[in-house]
Amino acid sequence: MNETLRTILTRRSVRAFKSDEIDQHSVEMILRAGMAAPSAYNAQPWHFIVINDRKALSEDIPQMHPYAQMAKQAPLAILVCSSTLPPKPQANAYWQQDSAACCENMLLAAHSLGIGGVWTGVYPNPLRLPLFKEYFKLPQDIEPIALLIFGIPDQNLPKTDRFHPEKIHHGTW
Ligand SMILES: Cc1cc2nc3c(=O)[nH]c(=O)nc-3n(C[C@H](O)[C@H](O)[C@H](O)COP(=O)(O)O)c2cc1C
């Protein structure tokens, strides 16, 4: 199996981290991978907030997001945000899909570097959206999409096989 497929098929959500910092080169590679994602009209609507402040990770984020408690022991989180303005006036908004592609690229890049990550959902949760928008001082037309939490894994997760042939339809449903 080639390296790309191995990375995709062995990625898991890592929720236990060692205390090691993530080096700046790896952070940049993760961000580069996110920005390499496909996007409708090549709009690249994403923006990123890199978070390594200990109080934000240990106290503030876990208070705002009940399912992001793993931030307490993580050295790094990246809030993936998106512009909601369509790239052309007549264009439909594909920014949620663009951002999802961006997030997955980032998780895969991290995994390939030996860094564990987990996607914690923000958009479109009506409780979390205003909290994250205010805390991270986002402009009006920027939405927080997902908080990706990263660190050196402190757990060993088995590879899963989610290939289900019955989900594949040929030609029509
Ligand atoms: C949109 C989205 C939101 C998610 N939100 C959370 C979350 O808030 N907290 C969490 O621990 N995991 C979250 N996850 C991770 C999923 O629980 C995880 O991907 C799923 O259980 C499959 O496990 P795996 O990633 O190890 O393959 C989220 C994943 C996605 C795609």
The ligand as an SDF file (V2000), in Angstrom:
LIG
                    3D

 31 33  0  0  0  0  0  0  0  0999 V2000
  -18.1210   17.3130   11.9500 C   0  0  0  0  0  0  0  0  0  0  0  0
  -17.4310   16.4970   13.0410 C   0  0  0  0  0  0  0  0  0  0  0  0
  -17.5870   16.8570   14.3620 C   0  0  0  0  0  0  0  0  0  0  0  0
  -16.9440   16.1340   15.3700 C   0  0  0  0  0  0  0  0  0  0  0  0
  -17.0300   16.5780   16.6620 N   0  0  0  0  0  0  0  0  0  0  0  0
  -16.3510   15.9340   17.6330 C   0  0  0  0  0  0  0  0  0  0  0  0
  -16.3400   16.4630   18.9560 C   0  0  0  0  0  0  0  0  0  0  0  0
  -16.9250   17.5050   19.2400 O   0  0  0  0  0  0  0  0  0  0  0  0
  -15.6030   15.8030   19.8940 N   0  0  0  0  0  0  0  0  0  0  0  0
  -14.9210   14.6400   19.5980 C   0  0  0  0  0  0  0  0  0  0  0  0
  -14.2810   14.0960   20.5050 O   0  0  0  0  0  0  0  0  0  0  0  0
  -14.9020   14.1150   18.3490 N   0  0  0  0  0  0  0  0  0  0  0  0
  -15.6010   14.7440   17.3540 C   0  0  0  0  0  0  0  0  0  0  0  0
  -15.5440   14.2770   16.0640 N   0  0  0  0  0  0  0  0  0  0  0  0
  -14.7500   13.0660   15.7580 C   0  0  0  0  0  0  0  0  0  0  0  0
  -15.6530   11.8350   15.5120 C   0  0  0  0  0  0  0  0  0  0  0  0
  -16.2190   11.4250   16.7310 O   0  0  0  0  0  0  0  0  0  0  0  0
  -14.8070   10.7250   14.8820 C   0  0  0  0  0  0  0  0  0  0  0  0
  -14.2640   11.1680   13.6620 O   0  0  0  0  0  0  0  0  0  0  0  0
  -15.6280    9.4540   14.6190 C   0  0  0  0  0  0  0  0  0  0  0  0
  -16.0640    8.8810   15.8310 O   0  0  0  0  0  0  0  0  0  0  0  0
  -14.8380    8.4000   13.8500 C   0  0  0  0  0  0  0  0  0  0  0  0
  -13.6630    8.0430   14.5570 O   0  0  0  0  0  0  0  0  0  0  0  0
  -12.1910    8.2310   13.9300 P   0  0  0  0  0  0  0  0  0  0  0  0
  -12.0170    9.6940   13.6260 O   0  0  0  0  0  0  0  0  0  0  0  0
  -11.2560    7.7270   14.9840 O   0  0  0  0  0  0  0  0  0  0  0  0
  -12.1070    7.4300   12.6770 O   0  0  0  0  0  0  0  0  0  0  0  0
  -16.1700   14.9860   15.0420 C   0  0  0  0  0  0  0  0  0  0  0  0
  -16.0180   14.6230   13.6970 C   0  0  0  0  0  0  0  0  0  0  0  0
  -16.6200   15.3840   12.7110 C   0  0  0  0  0  0  0  0  0  0  0  0
  -16.3800   15.0150   11.2530 C   0  0  0  0  0  0  0  0  0  0  0  0
  1  2  1  0
  2  3  1  0
  2 30  2  0
  3  4  2  0
  4  5  1  0
  4 28  1  0
  5  6  2  0
  6  7  1  0
  6 13  1  0
  7  8  2  0
  7  9  1  0
  9 10  1  0
 10 11  2  0
 10 12  1  0
 12 13  2  0
 13 14  1  0
 14 15  1  0
 14 28  1  0
 15 16  1  0
 16 17  1  0
 16 18  1  0
 18 19  1  0
 18 20  1  0
 20 21  1  0
 20 22  1  0
 22 23  1  0
 23 24  1  0
 24 25  2  0
 24 26  1  0
 24 27  1  0
 28 29  2  0
 29 30  1  0
 30 31  1  0
M  END
$$$$
